[in-house]
Amino acid sequence: MGKTFHWFRKIAIAEGISFLVLLGIAMPLKYFAHQPLAVTIFGSIHGILFVAFIILAWEVKSEYKKNFAWLARAGLASILPFGTIIMDKKWKAEEAASI
């Protein structure tokens, strides 16, 4: 098997961090300090990471024979603050078991 799961976990962490930066720093700057540039920058970064996360989640599902419930949990984790960061421990164990 390839390194798909490894890259999925890396992108999941990056996506989770970008989401927290967007929610915790960029959006308050936009709405309380009237500085929308941070949302423009981090929103774009987060969007790219989110798309990469979804693509890699689909690839992991296919390559590692995960069921649809696994994909749904990954999708849910990506829209909850700290979701992908919390799920990383479980995903790390799944990755180790698949080697």
MARTORMAR-534415 format. One record per atom (N, C-alpha, C): residue number from 1; residue in one letter; chain; atom name; z, y, x. Coordinates in pm, whole numbers. Layout:
N
+-----+----+----+----+--------+--------+--------+
!   i ! aa ! ch ! at !      z !      y !      x !
+-----+----+----+----+--------+--------+--------+
! NUM !  a !  A ! CA !      Z !      Y !      X !
...
+-----+----+----+----+--------+--------+--------+
REM end
This chain:
99
+-----+----+----+----+--------+--------+--------+
!   i ! aa ! ch ! at !      z !      y !      x !
+-----+----+----+----+--------+--------+--------+
!   1 !  m !  A !  N !      0 !   -118 !     84 !
!   1 !  m !  A ! CA !      0 !      0 !      0 !
!   1 !  m !  A !  C !      0 !    124 !     89 !
!   2 !  g !  A !  N !    -51 !    231 !     33 !
!   2 !  g !  A ! CA !    -64 !    355 !    108 !
!   2 !  g !  A !  C !     64 !    436 !    110 !
!   3 !  k !  A !  N !     48 !    560 !    141 !
!   3 !  k !  A ! CA !    162 !    651 !    148 !
!   3 !  k !  A !  C !    171 !    739 !     23 !
!   4 !  t !  A !  N !    111 !    693 !    -86 !
!   4 !  t !  A ! CA !    109 !    772 !   -208 !
!   4 !  t !  A !  C !    249 !    808 !   -256 !
!   5 !  f !  A !  N !    338 !    710 !   -257 !
!   5 !  f !  A ! CA !    474 !    734 !   -305 !
!   5 !  f !  A !  C !    545 !    835 !   -215 !
!   6 !  h !  A !  N !    524 !    823 !    -85 !
!   6 !  h !  A ! CA !    584 !    917 !     11 !
!   6 !  h !  A !  C !    539 !   1060 !    -20 !
!   7 !  w !  A !  N !    409 !   1080 !    -38 !
!   7 !  w !  A ! CA !    357 !   1214 !    -67 !
!   7 !  w !  A !  C !    402 !   1262 !   -204 !
!   8 !  f !  A !  N !    411 !   1172 !   -299 !
!   8 !  f !  A ! CA !    462 !   1207 !   -431 !
!   8 !  f !  A !  C !    602 !   1265 !   -421 !
!   9 !  r !  A !  N !    689 !   1200 !   -345 !
!   9 !  r !  A ! CA !    826 !   1249 !   -330 !
!   9 !  r !  A !  C !    831 !   1384 !   -261 !
!  10 !  k !  A !  N !    748 !   1403 !   -158 !
!  10 !  k !  A ! CA !    746 !   1532 !    -87 !
!  10 !  k !  A !  C !    701 !   1644 !   -180 !
!  11 !  i !  A !  N !    594 !   1619 !   -255 !
!  11 !  i !  A ! CA !    543 !   1720 !   -348 !
!  11 !  i !  A !  C !    643 !   1744 !   -461 !
!  12 !  a !  A !  N !    711 !   1638 !   -506 !
!  12 !  a !  A ! CA !    811 !   1652 !   -613 !
!  12 !  a !  A !  C !    923 !   1746 !   -571 !
!  13 !  i !  A !  N !    971 !   1731 !   -449 !
!  13 !  i !  A ! CA !   1076 !   1820 !   -398 !
!  13 !  i !  A !  C !   1024 !   1964 !   -388 !
!  14 !  a !  A !  N !    905 !   1980 !   -332 !
!  14 !  a !  A ! CA !    846 !   2114 !   -319 !
!  14 !  a !  A !  C !    825 !   2177 !   -456 !
!  15 !  e !  A !  N !    778 !   2098 !   -552 !
!  15 !  e !  A ! CA !    756 !   2148 !   -688 !
!  15 !  e !  A !  C !    889 !   2190 !   -751 !
!  16 !  g !  A !  N !    992 !   2109 !   -732 !
!  16 !  g !  A ! CA !   1123 !   2141 !   -786 !
!  16 !  g !  A !  C !   1181 !   2269 !   -727 !
!  17 !  i !  A !  N !   1166 !   2285 !   -596 !
!  17 !  i !  A ! CA !   1216 !   2406 !   -530 !
!  17 !  i !  A !  C !   1138 !   2528 !   -577 !
!  18 !  s !  A !  N !   1005 !   2514 !   -587 !
!  18 !  s !  A ! CA !    924 !   2628 !   -632 !
!  18 !  s !  A !  C !    960 !   2668 !   -775 !
!  19 !  f !  A !  N !    994 !   2570 !   -858 !
!  19 !  f !  A ! CA !   1035 !   2599 !   -996 !
!  19 !  f !  A !  C !   1167 !   2677 !   -997 !
!  20 !  l !  A !  N !   1261 !   2635 !   -913 !
!  20 !  l !  A ! CA !   1390 !   2705 !   -905 !
!  20 !  l !  A !  C !   1373 !   2848 !   -853 !
!  21 !  v !  A !  N !   1285 !   2866 !   -753 !
!  21 !  v !  A ! CA !   1259 !   3001 !   -701 !
!  21 !  v !  A !  C !   1195 !   3087 !   -810 !
!  22 !  l !  A !  N !   1102 !   3028 !   -883 !
!  22 !  l !  A ! CA !   1036 !   3101 !   -991 !
!  22 !  l !  A !  C !   1137 !   3143 !  -1098 !
!  23 !  l !  A !  N !   1222 !   3049 !  -1140 !
!  23 !  l !  A ! CA !   1320 !   3080 !  -1244 !
!  23 !  l !  A !  C !   1435 !   3168 !  -1196 !
!  24 !  g !  A !  N !   1483 !   3140 !  -1075 !
!  24 !  g !  A ! CA !   1605 !   3206 !  -1028 !
!  24 !  g !  A !  C !   1584 !   3335 !   -951 !
!  25 !  i !  A !  N !   1466 !   3355 !   -895 !
!  25 !  i !  A ! CA !   1442 !   3474 !   -815 !
!  25 !  i !  A !  C !   1327 !   3556 !   -871 !
!  26 !  a !  A !  N !   1211 !   3494 !   -885 !
!  26 !  a !  A ! CA !   1090 !   3569 !   -923 !
!  26 !  a !  A !  C !   1099 !   3628 !  -1063 !
!  27 !  m !  A !  N !   1142 !   3549 !  -1160 !
!  27 !  m !  A ! CA !   1148 !   3602 !  -1296 !
!  27 !  m !  A !  C !   1254 !   3711 !  -1313 !
!  28 !  p !  A !  N !   1373 !   3696 !  -1254 !
!  28 !  p !  A ! CA !   1467 !   3809 !  -1261 !
!  28 !  p !  A !  C !   1412 !   3935 !  -1193 !
!  29 !  l !  A !  N !   1340 !   3919 !  -1083 !
!  29 !  l !  A ! CA !   1279 !   4036 !  -1020 !
!  29 !  l !  A !  C !   1180 !   4103 !  -1114 !
!  30 !  k !  A !  N !   1102 !   4022 !  -1184 !
!  30 !  k !  A ! CA !   1003 !   4077 !  -1276 !
!  30 !  k !  A !  C !   1069 !   4151 !  -1393 !
!  31 !  y !  A !  N !   1166 !   4088 !  -1455 !
!  31 !  y !  A ! CA !   1222 !   4143 !  -1578 !
!  31 !  y !  A !  C !   1336 !   4243 !  -1558 !
!  32 !  f !  A !  N !   1409 !   4232 !  -1448 !
!  32 !  f !  A ! CA !   1520 !   4323 !  -1427 !
!  32 !  f !  A !  C !   1490 !   4433 !  -1325 !
!  33 !  a !  A !  N !   1402 !   4405 !  -1231 !
!  33 !  a !  A ! CA !   1369 !   4504 !  -1128 !
!  33 !  a !  A !  C !   1226 !   4554 !  -1143 !
!  34 !  h !  A !  N !   1157 !   4505 !  -1245 !
!  34 !  h !  A ! CA !   1019 !   4549 !  -1272 !
!  34 !  h !  A !  C !    927 !   4530 !  -1153 !
!  35 !  q !  A !  N !    942 !   4415 !  -1086 !
!  35 !  q !  A ! CA !    858 !   4380 !   -972 !
!  35 !  q !  A !  C !    790 !   4245 !  -1001 !
!  36 !  p !  A !  N !    673 !   4248 !  -1065 !
!  36 !  p !  A ! CA !    607 !   4125 !  -1107 !
!  36 !  p !  A !  C !    535 !   4047 !   -996 !
!  37 !  l !  A !  N !    524 !   4105 !   -877 !
!  37 !  l !  A ! CA !    450 !   4039 !   -769 !
!  37 !  l !  A !  C !    508 !   3902 !   -734 !
!  38 !  a !  A !  N !    640 !   3890 !   -736 !
!  38 !  a !  A ! CA !    703 !   3762 !   -701 !
!  38 !  a !  A !  C !    660 !   3652 !   -799 !
!  39 !  v !  A !  N !    648 !   3684 !   -928 !
!  39 !  v !  A ! CA !    604 !   3585 !  -1026 !
!  39 !  v !  A !  C !    458 !   3548 !  -1000 !
!  40 !  t !  A !  N !    378 !   3646 !   -966 !
!  40 !  t !  A ! CA !    237 !   3619 !   -935 !
!  40 !  t !  A !  C !    226 !   3522 !   -818 !
!  41 !  i !  A !  N !    300 !   3547 !   -713 !
!  41 !  i !  A ! CA !    292 !   3463 !   -593 !
!  41 !  i !  A !  C !    353 !   3326 !   -618 !
!  42 !  f !  A !  N !    479 !   3324 !   -660 !
!  42 !  f !  A ! CA !    548 !   3195 !   -677 !
!  42 !  f !  A !  C !    497 !   3118 !   -799 !
!  43 !  g !  A !  N !    448 !   3190 !   -899 !
!  43 !  g !  A ! CA !    386 !   3122 !  -1013 !
!  43 !  g !  A !  C !    261 !   3046 !   -970 !
!  44 !  s !  A !  N !    182 !   3107 !   -883 !
!  44 !  s !  A ! CA !     61 !   3040 !   -833 !
!  44 !  s !  A !  C !     97 !   2920 !   -747 !
!  45 !  i !  A !  N !    193 !   2938 !   -659 !
!  45 !  i !  A ! CA !    238 !   2827 !   -573 !
!  45 !  i !  A !  C !    292 !   2712 !   -658 !
!  46 !  h !  A !  N !    376 !   2748 !   -754 !
!  46 !  h !  A ! CA !    434 !   2645 !   -841 !
!  46 !  h !  A !  C !    325 !   2575 !   -922 !
!  47 !  g !  A !  N !    229 !   2649 !   -969 !
!  47 !  g !  A ! CA !    120 !   2589 !  -1046 !
!  47 !  g !  A !  C !     42 !   2486 !   -966 !
!  48 !  i !  A !  N !     10 !   2521 !   -843 !
!  48 !  i !  A ! CA !    -62 !   2428 !   -755 !
!  48 !  i !  A !  C !     22 !   2303 !   -729 !
!  49 !  l !  A !  N !    150 !   2323 !   -699 !
!  49 !  l !  A ! CA !    239 !   2209 !   -674 !
!  49 !  l !  A !  C !    258 !   2123 !   -798 !
!  50 !  f !  A !  N !    263 !   2186 !   -916 !
!  50 !  f !  A ! CA !    278 !   2111 !  -1040 !
!  50 !  f !  A !  C !    156 !   2021 !  -1065 !
!  51 !  v !  A !  N !     37 !   2077 !  -1045 !
!  51 !  v !  A ! CA !    -85 !   1998 !  -1062 !
!  51 !  v !  A !  C !    -87 !   1882 !   -962 !
!  52 !  a !  A !  N !    -52 !   1910 !   -836 !
!  52 !  a !  A ! CA !    -48 !   1804 !   -734 !
!  52 !  a !  A !  C !     55 !   1697 !   -773 !
!  53 !  f !  A !  N !    169 !   1740 !   -826 !
!  53 !  f !  A ! CA !    274 !   1647 !   -869 !
!  53 !  f !  A !  C !    222 !   1553 !   -978 !
!  54 !  i !  A !  N !    155 !   1610 !  -1078 !
!  54 !  i !  A ! CA !    104 !   1529 !  -1190 !
!  54 !  i !  A !  C !     -1 !   1430 !  -1140 !
!  55 !  i !  A !  N !    -91 !   1476 !  -1054 !
!  55 !  i !  A ! CA !   -195 !   1387 !   -999 !
!  55 !  i !  A !  C !   -131 !   1274 !   -920 !
!  56 !  l !  A !  N !    -36 !   1308 !   -834 !
!  56 !  l !  A ! CA !     30 !   1204 !   -753 !
!  56 !  l !  A !  C !    116 !   1112 !   -838 !
!  57 !  a !  A !  N !    179 !   1164 !   -943 !
!  57 !  a !  A ! CA !    256 !   1078 !  -1033 !
!  57 !  a !  A !  C !    163 !    975 !  -1097 !
!  58 !  w !  A !  N !     46 !   1018 !  -1139 !
!  58 !  w !  A ! CA !    -52 !    926 !  -1198 !
!  58 !  w !  A !  C !    -96 !    821 !  -1094 !
!  59 !  e !  A !  N !   -118 !    867 !   -972 !
!  59 !  e !  A ! CA !   -159 !    774 !   -866 !
!  59 !  e !  A !  C !    -50 !    672 !   -835 !
!  60 !  v !  A !  N !     76 !    716 !   -830 !
!  60 !  v !  A ! CA !    187 !    624 !   -807 !
!  60 !  v !  A !  C !    195 !    524 !   -922 !
!  61 !  k !  A !  N !    182 !    574 !  -1044 !
!  61 !  k !  A ! CA !    185 !    485 !  -1162 !
!  61 !  k !  A !  C !     79 !    377 !  -1148 !
!  62 !  s !  A !  N !    -39 !    415 !  -1109 !
!  62 !  s !  A ! CA !   -149 !    319 !  -1098 !
!  62 !  s !  A !  C !   -132 !    225 !   -979 !
!  63 !  e !  A !  N !   -106 !    283 !   -862 !
!  63 !  e !  A ! CA !   -100 !    205 !   -738 !
!  63 !  e !  A !  C !     20 !    110 !   -733 !
!  64 !  y !  A !  N !    133 !    155 !   -786 !
!  64 !  y !  A ! CA !    255 !     75 !   -778 !
!  64 !  y !  A !  C !    288 !      6 !   -910 !
!  65 !  k !  A !  N !    192 !      4 !  -1001 !
!  65 !  k !  A ! CA !    206 !    -68 !  -1130 !
!  65 !  k !  A !  C !    329 !    -23 !  -1210 !
!  66 !  k !  A !  N !    351 !    108 !  -1215 !
!  66 !  k !  A ! CA !    460 !    162 !  -1296 !
!  66 !  k !  A !  C !    413 !    170 !  -1441 !
!  67 !  n !  A !  N !    507 !    166 !  -1534 !
!  67 !  n !  A ! CA !    471 !    175 !  -1675 !
!  67 !  n !  A !  C !    464 !    320 !  -1721 !
!  68 !  f !  A !  N !    422 !    339 !  -1846 !
!  68 !  f !  A ! CA !    408 !    475 !  -1898 !
!  68 !  f !  A !  C !    542 !    546 !  -1907 !
!  69 !  a !  A !  N !    649 !    472 !  -1932 !
!  69 !  a !  A ! CA !    783 !    533 !  -1938 !
!  69 !  a !  A !  C !    819 !    597 !  -1804 !
!  70 !  w !  A !  N !    780 !    534 !  -1694 !
!  70 !  w !  A ! CA !    805 !    591 !  -1561 !
!  70 !  w !  A !  C !    733 !    725 !  -1548 !
!  71 !  l !  A !  N !    607 !    728 !  -1592 !
!  71 !  l !  A ! CA !    528 !    851 !  -1585 !
!  71 !  l !  A !  C !    588 !    959 !  -1675 !
!  72 !  a !  A !  N !    634 !    921 !  -1792 !
!  72 !  a !  A ! CA !    697 !   1017 !  -1884 !
!  72 !  a !  A !  C !    824 !   1075 !  -1823 !
!  73 !  r !  A !  N !    906 !    990 !  -1758 !
!  73 !  r !  A ! CA !   1029 !   1039 !  -1693 !
!  73 !  r !  A !  C !    995 !   1135 !  -1579 !
!  74 !  a !  A !  N !    891 !   1104 !  -1504 !
!  74 !  a !  A ! CA !    848 !   1194 !  -1396 !
!  74 !  a !  A !  C !    805 !   1327 !  -1454 !
!  75 !  g !  A !  N !    728 !   1324 !  -1562 !
!  75 !  g !  A ! CA !    685 !   1447 !  -1627 !
!  75 !  g !  A !  C !    802 !   1528 !  -1678 !
!  76 !  l !  A !  N !    900 !   1461 !  -1738 !
!  76 !  l !  A ! CA !   1020 !   1530 !  -1786 !
!  76 !  l !  A !  C !   1097 !   1591 !  -1670 !
!  77 !  a !  A !  N !   1109 !   1518 !  -1562 !
!  77 !  a !  A ! CA !   1180 !   1569 !  -1445 !
!  77 !  a !  A !  C !   1115 !   1696 !  -1392 !
!  78 !  s !  A !  N !    983 !   1705 !  -1404 !
!  78 !  s !  A ! CA !    913 !   1821 !  -1349 !
!  78 !  s !  A !  C !    932 !   1947 !  -1432 !
!  79 !  i !  A !  N !    976 !   1934 !  -1557 !
!  79 !  i !  A ! CA !    993 !   2053 !  -1640 !
!  79 !  i !  A !  C !   1141 !   2092 !  -1658 !
!  80 !  l !  A !  N !   1230 !   2012 !  -1602 !
!  80 !  l !  A ! CA !   1372 !   2045 !  -1607 !
!  80 !  l !  A !  C !   1417 !   2101 !  -1472 !
!  81 !  p !  A !  N !   1489 !   2212 !  -1472 !
!  81 !  p !  A ! CA !   1541 !   2262 !  -1344 !
!  81 !  p !  A !  C !   1623 !   2154 !  -1275 !
!  82 !  f !  A !  N !   1602 !   2136 !  -1148 !
!  82 !  f !  A ! CA !   1667 !   2035 !  -1063 !
!  82 !  f !  A !  C !   1620 !   1893 !  -1095 !
!  83 !  g !  A !  N !   1530 !   1874 !  -1190 !
!  83 !  g !  A ! CA !   1489 !   1740 !  -1232 !
!  83 !  g !  A !  C !   1431 !   1656 !  -1121 !
!  84 !  t !  A !  N !   1334 !   1710 !  -1048 !
!  84 !  t !  A ! CA !   1271 !   1631 !   -942 !
!  84 !  t !  A !  C !   1367 !   1610 !   -825 !
!  85 !  i !  A !  N !   1455 !   1704 !   -804 !
!  85 !  i !  A ! CA !   1551 !   1692 !   -694 !
!  85 !  i !  A !  C !   1652 !   1581 !   -726 !
!  86 !  i !  A !  N !   1697 !   1577 !   -850 !
!  86 !  i !  A ! CA !   1791 !   1472 !   -892 !
!  86 !  i !  A !  C !   1723 !   1335 !   -889 !
!  87 !  m !  A !  N !   1597 !   1329 !   -934 !
!  87 !  m !  A ! CA !   1525 !   1202 !   -941 !
!  87 !  m !  A !  C !   1486 !   1148 !   -803 !
!  88 !  d !  A !  N !   1488 !   1232 !   -701 !
!  88 !  d !  A ! CA !   1443 !   1188 !   -569 !
!  88 !  d !  A !  C !   1521 !   1067 !   -517 !
!  89 !  k !  A !  N !   1650 !   1060 !   -544 !
!  89 !  k !  A ! CA !   1730 !    946 !   -496 !
!  89 !  k !  A !  C !   1676 !    816 !   -557 !
!  90 !  k !  A !  N !   1647 !    817 !   -686 !
!  90 !  k !  A ! CA !   1592 !    699 !   -754 !
!  90 !  k !  A !  C !   1452 !    669 !   -699 !
!  91 !  w !  A !  N !   1370 !    771 !   -683 !
!  91 !  w !  A ! CA !   1234 !    751 !   -633 !
!  91 !  w !  A !  C !   1235 !    700 !   -489 !
!  92 !  k !  A !  N !   1332 !    745 !   -410 !
!  92 !  k !  A ! CA !   1343 !    696 !   -272 !
!  92 !  k !  A !  C !   1374 !    546 !   -272 !
!  93 !  a !  A !  N !   1464 !    503 !   -359 !
!  93 !  a !  A ! CA !   1496 !    361 !   -369 !
!  93 !  a !  A !  C !   1376 !    280 !   -418 !
!  94 !  e !  A !  N !   1302 !    334 !   -514 !
!  94 !  e !  A ! CA !   1182 !    266 !   -562 !
!  94 !  e !  A !  C !   1078 !    254 !   -452 !
!  95 !  e !  A !  N !   1063 !    361 !   -374 !
!  95 !  e !  A ! CA !    966 !    359 !   -264 !
!  95 !  e !  A !  C !   1007 !    253 !   -162 !
!  96 !  a !  A !  N !   1135 !    249 !   -126 !
!  96 !  a !  A ! CA !   1183 !    151 !    -28 !
!  96 !  a !  A !  C !   1163 !      8 !    -79 !
!  97 !  a !  A !  N !   1184 !    -13 !   -207 !
!  97 !  a !  A ! CA !   1169 !   -147 !   -265 !
!  97 !  a !  A !  C !   1023 !   -192 !   -269 !
!  98 !  s !  A !  N !    932 !    -96 !   -267 !
!  98 !  s !  A ! CA !    790 !   -132 !   -279 !
!  98 !  s !  A !  C !    725 !   -161 !   -145 !
!  99 !  i !  A !  N !    797 !   -139 !    -36 !
!  99 !  i !  A ! CA !    739 !   -162 !     99 !
!  99 !  i !  A !  C !    740 !   -310 !    131 !
+-----+----+----+----+--------+--------+--------+
REM end
